[in-house]
Amino acid sequence: MNNMIPKVKARNGTQIEPMSCLIFNSFEYDVQVNTQRQISFVASDDHSLAYRLIQENNLVEFDGQDYIIEQINRGYVNGYATVSVTALHIYTDSNRIIKYEQNSGVKTYSVQDVLNFYFSGNRLGFTTQVVGDFPKKQIEGLGGNSAFEGLAKIVSTWPDAVIDHDNKKIVVYQHSQKVKHRGNRLSYGHNSDNISLSTDISQMINSYYVEGGRNDKDKPYFPAHLVKDEASIAKYGEWPGGILSDDRFHNAQEIDDYARSHFILDPPLNITVDYKGHEQPTLNELKRFEIIESGYVTDVEVVGFSCFPYDPSQTTKVTLNSLRKTILDYFNVQRKQQKVVAYDSQQINQQIKNTLNQGLAWDWRGNE
């Protein structure tokens, strides 16, 4: 997957060396949208400068990105000194940017407002950008923590935010601006195996409390109110999405429609697969997903993967999330299978009745 040898370098940039000491088939790259981006590997002492540079807080350069060496375990294998390393993407250095002041009370912010609050004037070289059209939202007590925690606040406040990082350039995308379909597919038995499908009801949103803009007299254009999807609530109970506040809206119907467009009306479907292809997956790519045996065909999004870029013989594990259409496809397949099971049960029951009517009985203990 990757022909470039990783490099290890001193944190101050004075020394940089190709990692000739790397045990290549141990090198793993693990990335999950909005939560994790790290590498791990084992190196063997070949008496090189590169091996000596493997120290806490130094950097490993992989695929054009820097990773901070965070965890080191040293040991001996077959008489050779080795070191096991976990390194986190350089964007996690934002936890060193501390915003000691904290805004009191509930205030309304844009995504850019939050980024500016934490990153403006930082001395670590971080820059930020927003791509998309996010509404303003209310946040209580912003601050008193790190910029890294500020990014987590953005994700929890704007559920459709996708945070990307090119070294120290942090870009917050609106999901619709990030996701792309490139015409690729995952097919069970063809290029994927060991498929697992699960649902998580805790991720649902079927109601919002909405607030719009105010006029020149600081009066709201319309009263704040709840927007609900009654059908989803009747099926799963109410799962509130909190307060959705956006000064752009002067019309209640428009903000209601906007809130409904952000509902998650069914439990999101999570899928994990073992991918047998050799190319590295792409985050936020939409793929056609097929399980021909069950009649399940739909589109899914790559939201995470772990791979061994220097050893294609090892399995790449891909995590997929679904759109609403995918969820409905899944539940429709389940209902069809339930109908088949119910039909089969009826057939079996009828066969038992027919057998009993003929004066014969089947002994479940295995006796005739």
C-alpha positions as CSV (number, residue, x, y, z in Angstrom):
1,M,0.0,0.0,0.0
2,N,2.8,2.4,0.9
3,N,6.4,2.4,-0.5
4,M,7.7,5.3,1.5
5,I,9.8,4.4,4.5
6,P,8.8,6.2,7.7
7,K,11.2,8.6,9.2
8,V,11.9,9.4,12.8
9,K,13.1,12.9,13.8
10,A,13.9,15.0,16.8
11,R,11.1,17.2,18.0
12,N,13.3,20.3,17.4
13,G,13.8,19.2,13.8
14,T,17.6,19.0,14.0
15,Q,17.8,15.3,13.1
16,I,15.8,13.1,10.8
17,E,16.5,9.5,9.8
18,P,14.8,6.8,7.7
19,M,13.6,4.0,10.0
20,S,15.9,1.2,8.8
21,C,15.2,-0.4,12.2
22,L,11.5,-0.8,11.6
23,I,10.0,-4.3,11.6
24,F,7.8,-3.5,8.6
25,N,5.0,-6.1,9.1
26,S,4.4,-4.7,12.6
27,F,3.5,-1.2,11.3
28,E,-0.2,-0.5,11.8
29,Y,-2.2,2.7,10.8
30,D,-5.5,3.2,12.6
31,V,-7.8,6.1,11.9
32,Q,-11.4,6.7,12.9
33,V,-13.4,9.8,12.0
34,N,-13.4,12.5,14.7
35,T,-11.9,10.1,17.3
36,Q,-8.5,8.6,16.5
37,R,-5.5,8.8,14.2
38,Q,-2.4,6.9,15.2
39,I,0.4,4.6,14.2
40,S,2.0,1.7,16.1
41,F,5.0,-0.4,15.3
42,V,7.9,-2.5,16.6
43,A,11.6,-1.6,15.9
44,S,14.7,-3.7,16.5
45,D,18.0,-2.3,17.6
46,D,20.2,-2.2,14.5
47,H,22.6,0.3,16.2
48,S,21.4,3.0,13.9
49,L,20.8,6.7,14.7
50,A,17.1,6.1,13.8
51,Y,16.7,3.6,16.6
52,R,18.3,6.0,19.1
53,L,15.9,8.7,18.0
54,I,12.9,6.6,19.0
55,Q,12.2,8.6,22.2
56,E,9.1,10.0,23.9
57,N,7.9,13.2,22.3
58,N,10.0,12.8,19.2
59,L,8.2,12.5,15.8
60,V,7.6,9.9,13.2
61,E,6.8,11.0,9.7
62,F,4.5,8.7,7.8
63,D,2.7,9.5,4.5
64,G,3.5,13.2,4.8
65,Q,2.1,13.5,8.4
66,D,3.8,13.8,11.7
67,Y,3.0,11.6,14.7
68,I,4.1,12.2,18.3
69,I,5.8,9.3,20.0
70,E,3.6,8.9,23.1
71,Q,4.1,5.3,24.4
72,I,7.2,3.2,24.4
73,N,7.7,-0.3,25.7
74,R,11.3,-1.7,25.6
75,G,12.2,-5.3,25.7
76,Y,14.2,-8.2,24.2
77,V,13.1,-10.7,21.6
78,N,15.4,-13.6,20.7
79,G,18.3,-11.8,22.2
80,Y,17.6,-8.5,20.3
81,A,16.6,-5.2,21.9
82,T,13.2,-4.1,20.6
83,V,10.9,-1.2,21.2
84,S,7.1,-1.1,20.7
85,V,5.8,2.3,19.9
86,T,2.4,4.1,19.7
87,A,2.4,7.5,18.1
88,L,-0.5,10.0,17.9
89,H,-1.1,12.4,15.0
90,I,0.4,15.9,15.6
91,Y,-3.0,17.5,15.7
92,T,-3.3,16.0,19.3
93,D,-0.6,18.6,20.2
94,S,-3.6,21.0,20.4
95,N,-4.0,19.7,24.0
96,R,-1.1,21.9,24.9
97,I,-3.1,25.0,24.0
98,I,-4.9,25.9,27.2
99,K,-7.7,28.4,27.3
100,Y,-7.7,29.3,31.0
101,E,-10.6,31.8,30.8
102,Q,-14.1,30.5,30.6
103,N,-17.1,32.3,29.2
104,S,-19.9,32.4,31.8
105,G,-23.5,31.4,31.0
106,V,-25.0,30.3,27.7
107,K,-23.8,32.0,24.6
108,T,-24.4,31.5,20.9
109,Y,-21.4,30.5,18.7
110,S,-20.6,29.6,15.1
111,V,-18.0,26.8,14.5
112,Q,-15.5,29.5,13.5
113,D,-16.2,31.4,16.7
114,V,-15.2,28.3,18.7
115,L,-12.1,27.7,16.6
116,N,-11.0,31.4,17.0
117,F,-11.7,31.2,20.8
118,Y,-9.2,28.4,21.2
119,F,-6.7,28.8,18.4
120,S,-6.3,32.5,17.7
121,G,-2.8,33.6,18.5
122,N,-1.5,30.1,19.4
123,R,2.2,29.7,19.4
124,L,2.3,26.1,18.2
125,G,1.6,26.9,14.5
126,F,-1.9,25.6,14.3
127,T,-4.3,27.1,11.6
128,T,-8.0,26.4,11.2
129,Q,-10.6,26.5,8.4
130,V,-14.3,25.8,8.2
131,V,-15.9,24.3,5.1
132,G,-19.7,24.2,5.0
133,D,-22.7,26.1,6.3
134,F,-23.1,25.4,10.0
135,P,-25.9,27.0,12.0
136,K,-25.0,28.9,15.2
137,K,-25.6,27.0,18.4
138,Q,-25.7,27.7,22.1
139,I,-22.9,26.5,24.3
140,E,-22.7,26.9,28.1
141,G,-19.5,27.8,29.8
142,L,-17.1,27.6,26.8
143,G,-13.4,27.5,27.8
144,G,-11.4,26.5,30.9
145,N,-9.8,23.6,29.0
146,S,-7.6,22.8,26.0
147,A,-8.1,23.4,22.3
148,F,-8.2,19.6,21.8
149,E,-11.2,19.6,24.1
150,G,-12.6,22.5,22.1
151,L,-12.5,20.3,19.0
152,A,-14.5,17.6,20.9
153,K,-17.0,20.3,21.8
154,I,-17.5,21.2,18.1
155,V,-18.2,17.5,17.3
156,S,-20.7,17.1,20.2
157,T,-22.4,20.4,19.4
158,W,-22.6,20.1,15.6
159,P,-23.1,16.3,14.9
160,D,-22.6,16.8,11.2
161,A,-19.0,18.1,11.7
162,V,-16.1,16.1,10.4
163,I,-12.7,17.2,11.6
164,D,-9.8,16.7,9.2
165,H,-6.1,17.5,9.9
166,D,-3.2,18.0,7.6
167,N,-0.5,18.1,10.2
168,K,-1.3,21.3,12.1
169,K,-3.9,22.6,9.7
170,I,-7.3,21.7,11.1
171,V,-10.3,21.8,8.8
172,V,-13.9,21.4,10.1
173,Y,-16.1,20.1,7.2
174,Q,-19.8,19.9,7.1
175,H,-20.4,16.2,6.5
176,S,-22.1,16.9,3.1
177,Q,-19.0,18.7,1.9
178,K,-16.7,15.8,2.9
179,V,-18.5,12.7,1.8
180,K,-17.8,11.5,-1.8
181,H,-18.8,8.5,-4.0
182,R,-16.0,7.2,-6.2
183,G,-17.8,4.3,-7.7
184,N,-16.1,1.6,-5.6
185,R,-17.9,-1.2,-3.8
186,L,-17.5,-3.8,-1.0
187,S,-19.0,-7.2,-1.8
188,Y,-19.1,-10.1,0.6
189,G,-17.2,-13.1,-0.8
190,H,-15.5,-10.9,-3.4
191,N,-13.4,-8.3,-1.7
192,S,-14.6,-8.4,1.9
193,D,-15.3,-11.0,4.6
194,N,-16.3,-11.4,8.2
195,I,-19.0,-8.8,8.1
196,S,-20.7,-7.6,11.3
197,L,-23.8,-5.4,11.4
198,S,-25.0,-3.6,14.5
199,T,-27.3,-0.8,15.5
200,D,-26.9,1.9,18.2
201,I,-30.2,3.6,19.3
202,S,-28.3,6.1,21.5
203,Q,-27.2,8.0,18.3
204,M,-30.8,8.8,17.3
205,I,-32.2,12.4,17.2
206,N,-36.0,12.8,16.6
207,S,-36.6,16.2,18.3
208,Y,-35.0,19.6,18.6
209,Y,-35.8,22.7,20.6
210,V,-35.4,25.5,18.0
211,E,-34.7,29.2,18.4
212,G,-34.5,31.6,15.5
213,G,-33.1,35.2,15.1
214,R,-34.2,38.4,16.7
215,N,-35.3,41.7,15.2
216,D,-33.9,45.2,15.8
217,K,-35.8,45.4,19.1
218,D,-34.1,42.2,20.3
219,K,-37.4,40.3,20.1
220,P,-37.6,36.9,18.6
221,Y,-39.2,36.6,15.2
222,F,-41.1,33.6,16.5
223,P,-41.3,31.8,19.8
224,A,-38.8,29.0,20.6
225,H,-40.5,25.6,20.3
226,L,-40.0,21.9,19.9
227,V,-39.8,20.2,16.6
228,K,-40.6,16.4,16.6
229,D,-41.0,13.4,14.4
230,E,-44.0,11.7,15.9
231,A,-43.7,8.5,13.9
232,S,-40.1,8.0,15.1
233,I,-41.0,8.9,18.7
234,A,-43.9,6.4,18.6
235,K,-41.5,3.7,17.4
236,Y,-38.4,4.4,19.6
237,G,-39.3,7.0,22.2
238,E,-38.1,10.6,22.2
239,W,-34.3,11.1,21.6
240,P,-33.7,14.9,21.9
241,G,-31.0,16.6,20.0
242,G,-30.9,19.6,22.4
243,I,-31.2,23.3,21.5
244,L,-30.7,24.3,17.8
245,S,-30.3,28.0,17.7
246,D,-29.7,29.9,14.5
247,D,-29.9,33.7,14.0
248,R,-30.3,33.2,10.2
249,F,-33.9,32.0,10.5
250,H,-36.7,34.6,10.7
251,N,-39.4,32.1,9.8
252,A,-40.6,29.2,12.0
253,Q,-41.3,26.8,9.1
254,E,-37.9,27.3,7.7
255,I,-36.1,26.4,10.9
256,D,-38.4,23.5,11.5
257,D,-37.5,22.1,8.1
258,Y,-33.8,22.7,8.8
259,A,-34.1,20.8,12.2
260,R,-35.9,17.9,10.5
261,S,-33.1,17.6,8.0
262,H,-30.8,16.9,10.8
263,F,-32.9,14.2,12.5
264,I,-31.6,10.6,12.8
265,L,-35.0,8.8,12.8
266,D,-33.8,5.2,13.1
267,P,-30.9,3.6,15.0
268,P,-27.7,4.2,13.0
269,L,-26.3,1.1,11.4
270,N,-22.6,0.3,12.1
271,I,-20.8,-2.2,9.9
272,T,-17.4,-3.7,10.2
273,V,-15.7,-5.8,7.5
274,D,-12.4,-7.4,6.7
275,Y,-11.3,-5.8,3.4
276,K,-9.3,-8.0,1.1
277,G,-8.2,-5.3,-1.4
278,H,-4.7,-3.9,-1.4
279,E,-5.4,-0.2,-1.6
280,Q,-5.8,1.9,1.5
281,P,-9.4,2.9,2.2
282,T,-10.4,6.6,2.0
283,L,-12.2,8.2,5.0
284,N,-15.7,9.5,4.2
285,E,-15.9,7.7,0.9
286,L,-19.3,6.3,0.0
287,K,-19.1,2.7,-1.3
288,R,-21.7,0.3,-2.7
289,F,-22.1,-2.5,-0.1
290,E,-23.4,-5.9,-1.1
291,I,-24.4,-9.0,0.8
292,I,-25.9,-11.0,-2.1
293,E,-26.9,-13.9,0.1
294,S,-29.3,-11.8,2.1
295,G,-30.3,-9.4,-0.7
296,Y,-28.7,-6.5,1.1
297,V,-27.4,-3.8,-1.4
298,T,-26.9,-0.2,-0.4
299,D,-24.4,2.7,0.0
300,V,-22.3,3.0,3.1
301,E,-19.6,5.5,4.3
302,V,-16.1,4.6,5.4
303,V,-15.7,6.1,8.9
304,G,-12.6,4.3,10.0
305,F,-10.1,1.6,9.2
306,S,-6.9,0.0,10.5
307,C,-4.4,-1.4,8.0
308,F,-0.8,-2.6,7.7
309,P,0.5,-0.5,4.8
310,Y,3.8,-2.4,4.5
311,D,2.3,-5.9,4.7
312,P,-0.7,-6.4,2.3
313,S,-1.0,-10.0,3.5
314,Q,-2.6,-8.7,6.7
315,T,-6.3,-7.9,6.8
316,T,-7.5,-4.3,6.6
317,K,-10.5,-3.8,8.9
318,V,-13.0,-1.2,7.8
319,T,-15.7,0.5,9.8
320,L,-18.7,1.7,7.9
321,N,-21.6,3.9,8.8
322,S,-24.8,4.3,7.0
323,L,-27.2,6.9,5.6
324,R,-30.9,6.7,6.4
325,K,-31.5,4.7,3.2
326,T,-29.0,2.1,4.3
327,I,-30.7,1.8,7.7
328,L,-34.1,1.3,6.1
329,D,-32.6,-1.2,3.6
330,Y,-31.2,-3.2,6.6
331,F,-34.5,-3.2,8.5
332,N,-36.4,-4.2,5.4
333,V,-34.1,-7.2,4.9
334,Q,-34.6,-8.1,8.5
335,R,-38.4,-7.9,8.2
336,K,-38.3,-10.0,5.0
337,Q,-36.2,-12.6,6.9
338,Q,-38.6,-12.5,9.8
339,K,-41.5,-13.2,7.4
340,V,-39.6,-16.1,6.0
341,V,-39.0,-17.5,9.4
342,A,-42.6,-17.0,10.3
343,Y,-43.7,-18.8,7.1
344,D,-41.2,-21.6,7.7
345,S,-42.6,-22.0,11.3
346,Q,-46.1,-22.2,10.0
347,Q,-45.1,-24.8,7.5
348,I,-43.4,-26.9,10.2
349,N,-46.4,-26.6,12.5
350,Q,-48.7,-27.7,9.8
351,Q,-46.4,-30.7,9.0
352,I,-46.5,-31.7,12.7
353,K,-50.3,-31.5,12.7
354,N,-50.5,-33.6,9.6
355,T,-48.2,-36.2,11.1
356,L,-50.2,-36.3,14.4
357,N,-53.4,-36.7,12.4
358,Q,-51.9,-39.7,10.7
359,G,-51.3,-41.3,14.1
360,L,-47.5,-40.8,14.1
361,A,-45.4,-38.8,16.5
362,W,-41.9,-37.6,16.5
363,D,-39.9,-38.1,19.7
364,W,-37.6,-35.1,20.3
365,R,-35.3,-37.3,22.4
366,G,-34.2,-39.0,19.1
367,N,-36.3,-42.2,19.6
368,E,-38.8,-43.4,16.9
